Structures are given as C-alpha cells and as structure tokens.
C-alpha cells in the first residue's frame, strides 16, 4: 500500500491557511467523496461543523461516539441536530457497556494509565471499527483551544487508523466562533451555559471555575496529567515522520495530481 507522510502535506497545509472553513469542507467532499465523514462529540465546535455541513448541503455523514456514559444534554443535542439540520448522524458505541467493562477491568478512569485505556476502549476503538470505510475524517479542533492544539494543522495523518484528519476550523478564533454561533443561532449543548466549557463523559467531566483553564474540568480527579482522550491525532502525535497507508489514487487526488477541483 502506498505511503503518505505528514511531510507530504506541508505545501497543501500552507495553502489552506488562507481558506475558509466552508471552502475546506467543500474541498474535502470533492476529494474524498463518500469516503469522508465528520466527527462530532456535540460540543460547540462540532455543532458548528454540523451546521456548516447542513447549510452547504454537502451530504457528509457525522459520526458520534456514544460512550454509554454521556450526559443526557449531549444526547439531546445530537437528536436536535438530526431533526433540525437534517444531518445524518451515525452513533457508534463501544463493545462493552460501562458495567461490563468495570466488571472485567475495574474502574479504569481512577488512574492516569487506566484513563487512557478507558478512553481508548470507549472512544477510539469504536472509531477504529468503522475507519476502514473512510479515507478522511473531519474534526473540529481549533488552535485557539491552546495546549497541543495550538499548532494543529488543517490536514494531519492519523496513524491510529490510517486516515486523514481534516480540521477546517483550525484558524477560527474564539471571537469568530462566537460570532458564527450568534449569527446563525447554532444549536449548542446546553451544558456550555452551565459551567462546562468542554463536555465529555459524565464520569470524568466537571464544571470549571471562571479563573480556571477551559479543560480543567476534564479528568479533574487525575490532576494535570490527563488532558485529552486520544481520539484526535493532534493530541497524541506530531512530526513530519508520521506515516499512513492510503490508496495511490486517493493520495494523487489529495495532493492535486489528478483533480480539476481547486480553491
């Protein structure tokens, strides 16, 4: 199988720095076609991506991983977006229920290493189960989130499942995000207005005080060592040496070798 490295994407990523999220979404659909899906955890940025997909009528499915321990507000947000935006949201689930996982492995999320294992089983593995159906996933990371995400590229190879991760909102600032949400009255997870800047599983997400970092409520019980779940490649890896397998025709279209579409 032909190889694609992060270094192969340098020129394209530089070109995309000047492109809007809507342009990047349209390019993604043109290049990857039915082998493209978006990912949303029904947080603010993911809801914005759903709105953009719906508005542009791109017919891109959205994958939502229901870990089995999501807040009801998150599930309700998913259902509203399906109903009001007409987006095709495909709900993925882990193989084990939380009760089954606990009986087999204990309460994993009480330790740093256990948290990584828990997140991998409940978030990453359901994605990996369907990854073979796709060549690219649209994410919703923004550099304005800070931390490891402050340098996230528009295009990134994902070595976890040999796909391309596309971040059309990478350059969107907090102010631009708020303006878009207000202008379009985007459906949002109501927990964002209840002290939760970010929202994950109900076992490991707490409200955040005004003077705390936005992600302080994620795995608070584990201290500053657990900040990310590992579903996003920008949170777990970096560097030009990252490499994935992709069909040659996909690589050619991606790099503009055999496509008439340009932005």
C-alpha positions in Angstrom: 0.0 0.0 0.0 1.4 3.5 -0.9 2.5 5.7 2.0 1.6 9.3 2.9 3.6 11.2 5.5 2.8 14.4 7.3 5.7 16.0 5.4 3.9 15.3 2.1 1.1 17.7 3.4 3.3 20.7 4.2 2.7 22.6 1.0 -1.0 21.9 1.0 -1.3 22.9 4.6 0.4 26.2 3.9 -2.0 26.9 1.0 -5.0 26.1 3.3 -4.0 28.7 5.9 -5.9 31.3 3.8 -9.0 29.2 3.2 -12.3 29.5 5.0 -13.9 26.5 6.8 -16.6 26.4 4.2 -14.0 26.2 1.4 -12.2 23.4 3.2 -15.3 21.4 3.7 -16.2 21.7 0.0 -12.7 20.7 -1.0 -12.9 17.7 1.4 -16.1 16.5 -0.1 -14.8 16.9 -3.7 -11.6 15.0 -2.9 -12.8 12.2 -0.7 -16.4 11.8 -1.8 -18.3 9.0 0.0 -15.1 8.0 1.9 -15.5 11.1 4.1 -17.2 11.6 7.4 -17.2 14.2 10.1 -16.7 13.5 13.8 -18.6 15.4 16.5 -18.9 15.0 20.2 -21.7 17.6 20.3 -19.6 20.3 21.7 -19.6 23.9 20.4 -17.1 23.5 17.5 -18.6 20.1 16.5 -22.1 21.7 16.4 -20.7 24.5 14.2 -19.3 21.9 11.7 -22.7 20.2 11.6 -24.3 23.5 10.9 -21.8 24.2 8.1 -22.3 20.8 6.5 -26.1 21.2 6.7 -26.1 24.8 5.3 -23.9 23.8 2.3 -25.9 20.6 1.7 -22.7 18.6 1.5 -24.3 15.3 2.5 -21.4 14.4 4.7 -22.3 11.9 7.5 -21.4 12.7 11.1 -20.0 10.1 13.4 -20.9 10.4 17.1 -19.4 8.1 19.7 -21.8 7.4 22.5 -19.5 6.0 25.2 -22.5 4.8 27.2 -21.8 7.4 29.9 -22.7 10.6 28.1 -24.6 13.5 29.6 -28.3 13.4 28.6 -27.9 17.0 27.4 -25.3 15.7 24.9 -27.6 13.1 23.5 -30.4 15.6 23.3 -28.1 17.9 21.3 -27.4 15.1 18.9 -31.1 14.5 18.4 -31.9 18.1 17.8 -29.2 18.4 15.2 -30.6 15.4 13.4 -34.1 16.8 13.5 -33.5 20.4 12.8 -30.4 20.3 10.5 -31.2 17.1 8.7 -27.7 15.8 9.2 -27.1 12.1 9.0 -25.6 11.3 12.4 -24.3 7.8 12.9 -24.0 6.7 16.5 -21.1 4.4 17.4 -20.8 2.5 20.6 -18.1 0.5 22.4 -18.3 -3.2 22.5 -18.8 -3.3 26.3 -21.2 -1.4 28.4 -19.6 0.5 31.3 -20.9 -2.1 33.7 -19.4 -4.9 31.7 -16.1 -3.0 31.4 -16.0 -2.3 35.1 -16.7 -6.0 35.9 -13.9 -7.1 33.6 -11.2 -4.4 34.2 -12.2 -2.5 37.3 -12.8 1.3 37.5 -10.2 2.3 34.9 -10.8 6.1 35.0 -9.5 6.4 38.5 -5.8 6.2 37.4 -3.9 8.0 34.7 -3.0 4.9 32.8 -6.5 3.5 33.3 -8.0 6.6 31.9 -6.0 6.2 28.7 -7.2 2.6 28.4 -10.8 3.6 29.2 -10.8 6.4 26.6 -9.3 4.1 24.0 -11.9 1.4 24.5 -14.9 3.7 24.7 -13.9 6.4 22.2 -11.1 5.3 19.9 -11.9 1.7 19.3 -15.5 2.4 18.1 -13.9 4.8 15.5 -11.3 2.3 14.5 -14.1 -0.3 13.9 -15.5 1.8 11.1 -12.3 3.5 9.9 -11.9 1.1 7.0 -15.0 2.6 5.4 -13.4 6.0 5.2 -10.2 7.8 4.0 -10.7 11.0 5.9 -12.4 12.4 8.9 -13.4 16.0 9.5 -12.7 17.1 13.0 -13.3 20.4 14.9 -10.1 21.3 16.6 -9.0 24.9 16.8 -5.7 26.4 17.6 -7.4 28.9 19.8 -8.0 26.0 22.3 -4.4 26.1 23.2 -2.2 23.3 24.6 -1.2 20.7 22.0 -3.9 22.0 19.7 -2.3 25.4 19.3 -0.3 24.1 16.4 -2.8 21.7 14.9 -2.6 21.7 11.0 -5.6 21.7 8.7 -4.6 18.3 7.4 -2.9 15.7 9.6 -2.2 12.0 9.1 -3.8 9.8 11.8 -1.6 6.8 12.4 -4.2 5.2 14.7 -6.4 4.2 11.8 -4.6 5.3 8.6 -6.9 8.2 7.7 -6.5 11.9 7.1 -7.9 14.2 9.8 -9.2 17.5 8.4 -9.6 20.5 10.8 -11.5 23.1 8.8 -11.9 25.3 12.0 -8.2 25.3 12.8 -7.7 29.0 12.2 -11.1 30.1 13.7 -10.6 32.3 16.7 -12.8 32.4 19.8 -14.3 35.7 18.6 -15.0 34.3 15.2 -16.6 31.2 16.7 -18.8 33.2 19.0 -19.8 35.5 16.1 -20.7 32.5 13.9 -22.8 30.9 16.6 -24.6 34.1 17.3 -25.3 35.0 13.6 -26.6 31.5 12.8 -28.2 30.7 16.1 -26.3 27.4 16.1 -27.7 24.6 18.2 -25.4 24.1 21.2 -25.0 21.7 24.0 -26.8 23.4 26.9 -24.0 22.3 29.3 -21.8 25.0 27.8 -24.0 27.6 29.5 -23.9 25.7 32.8 -20.2 25.9 33.6 -18.9 23.3 31.1 -16.6 24.9 28.5 -15.8 21.3 27.2 -18.0 18.3 27.6 -17.0 14.6 27.7 -18.3 11.6 29.6 -20.3 12.2 32.8 -17.8 10.2 34.9 -14.9 12.5 34.1 -16.3 15.9 33.3 -17.0 18.6 35.9 -17.8 22.3 35.8 -15.0 24.9 35.5 -14.5 28.0 37.6 -14.2 31.3 35.8 -10.4 31.6 36.6 -9.6 28.1 35.5 -8.3 26.8 32.2 -11.2 25.6 29.9 -10.1 22.0 30.1 -9.7 22.0 33.9 -13.0 20.1 34.2 -11.7 17.1 32.2 -10.4 14.3 34.4 -10.0 16.7 37.3 -9.6 13.9 39.7 -6.4 12.9 38.0 -4.7 16.3 38.2 -2.9 17.9 35.3 -1.6 14.7 33.7 -4.8 13.7 31.9 -6.0 16.4 29.5 -7.0 14.6 26.3 -8.9 11.4 25.4 -6.6 10.5 22.4 -9.3 10.4 19.7 -7.6 13.4 17.9 -4.2 12.9 16.3 -3.1 16.4 17.2 -3.5 15.5 20.9 -1.2 12.4 20.8 1.3 12.8 18.0 3.2 15.3 15.9 6.0 15.5 13.4 6.8 15.1 9.7 7.7 11.4 10.1 4.2 10.3 10.9 3.1 8.0 8.0 -0.1 6.2 7.0 -1.2 3.8 4.2 -3.6 5.1 1.6 -4.6 4.0 -2.0 -2.5 5.8 -4.6 -5.5 7.4 -6.4 -6.5 8.9 -3.1 -3.0 10.3 -2.5 -3.0 11.7 -6.0 -6.3 13.5 -5.6 -5.3 14.7 -2.2 -2.1 16.3 -3.4 -3.8 17.7 -6.5 -2.1 15.4 -9.0 -5.3 14.2 -10.6 -8.1 16.6 -9.8 -9.8 19.5 -11.5 -11.0 20.9 -8.2 -9.2 23.9 -6.8 -9.9 26.5 -4.2 
